[in-house]
Amino acid sequence: MDKVFLDGLKLFIACNLRDSHEAGSITFLETTALGHERIYADTVSLNSLRAENTAGDLKKINRSGIEDFIKNEKSAETFSTRLLRLIDKSGRSDSDIYKRAGIDRRHFSKIRSNPDYRPKKTTVFALCMALGLGEHESGGLLSLAGYSFSHRETFDLIIIYCLRNKMYDITSVNEALEYFGEKPFGADE
């Protein structure tokens, strides 16, 4: 593995770990001189890696390239605008959707009126159920709220299963969640 790449990877990991970690063991993959790959753990001081590498790397950043990338990749549509478009497409009223999702009027009003509002992941799931969305459309709506499906979380897997099988009744979904020891919708609201 190229030393420059390895150093960059170490920096990336160090910069993306929580600041509260002073040192940690990080696992790396290295190619030996004979071309064999080996895995090793390297205990590093995260703060020293940040200090050593950040100053020099900031000078190398192509700011206009990043600005262009953000401009081209950032979605113009917000969670709120997509949600309202999906409600219109469904032919149902706002109140029908938020009631089916178990969301009160004030909370829905906050979602509707604030384009930067970020609801809880469970709220987005409930709205997907209320709208009768499929897995792909639900994933798009989740993404606009800053979330994604996790195939490591039992809660998310239950939701994916329900979406794939067109099981949209919140009461039935809550029963499935409770059966598997997960909090039902509305339990923490």
Residue pairs with C-beta under 8 A, 6 or more apart in sequence:
1 28
1 29
1 30
1 31
1 37
6 28
6 30
7 53
9 28
10 26
10 28
10 42
10 44
10 49
11 49
11 50
11 53
11 54
11 57
13 26
14 26
14 44
14 46
14 49
14 50
14 53
15 49
15 50
15 54
17 24
17 46
21 46
22 45
22 46
22 47
23 43
23 44
23 45
23 46
24 43
24 44
24 46
25 41
25 42
25 43
26 41
26 42
26 43
26 44
27 39
27 40
27 41
27 42
28 39
28 40
28 41
28 42
29 37
29 38
29 39
30 37
30 38
30 39
30 40
31 37
31 38
32 38
75 144
77 85
77 144
78 115
78 116
78 144
79 111
79 115
79 117
79 118
79 119
79 124
79 141
79 144
79 145
80 111
80 112
80 114
80 115
80 117
81 115
82 140
82 141
82 144
83 111
83 127
83 141
84 94
84 112
86 131
86 133
86 137
86 141
87 93
87 94
87 97
87 131
90 97
90 131
90 132
94 108
94 112
95 105
97 127
97 130
97 131
98 104
98 105
98 107
98 108
98 127
98 130
100 129
100 130
100 170
101 123
101 126
101 127
101 129
101 130
101 170
101 185
102 126
102 170
102 185
102 186
102 189
103 111
103 123
103 126
103 127
103 189
107 119
107 123
107 189
110 117
111 117
111 119
111 123
118 145
118 146
119 127
119 145
121 142
121 145
121 147
122 185
122 188
122 189
123 189
124 141
124 142
124 145
124 147
125 138
125 142
125 159
125 185
126 170
126 185
126 186
127 141
128 137
128 138
128 141
128 142
128 159
128 163
129 159
129 162
129 163
129 168
129 169
129 170
129 173
130 168
130 170
132 166
132 168
133 141
133 163
134 163
134 164
135 149
135 160
135 163
135 164
138 149
138 159
138 163
139 148
139 149
142 148
142 149
149 156
149 159
149 160
150 156
151 157
151 160
154 180
154 181
154 182
155 177
155 182
155 183
158 173
158 176
158 177
158 180
158 182
159 173
161 167
161 176
162 168
162 172
162 173
162 176
167 173
167 176
170 185
173 184
173 185
174 184
174 185
174 186
175 184
177 183
177 184
177 185
178 184
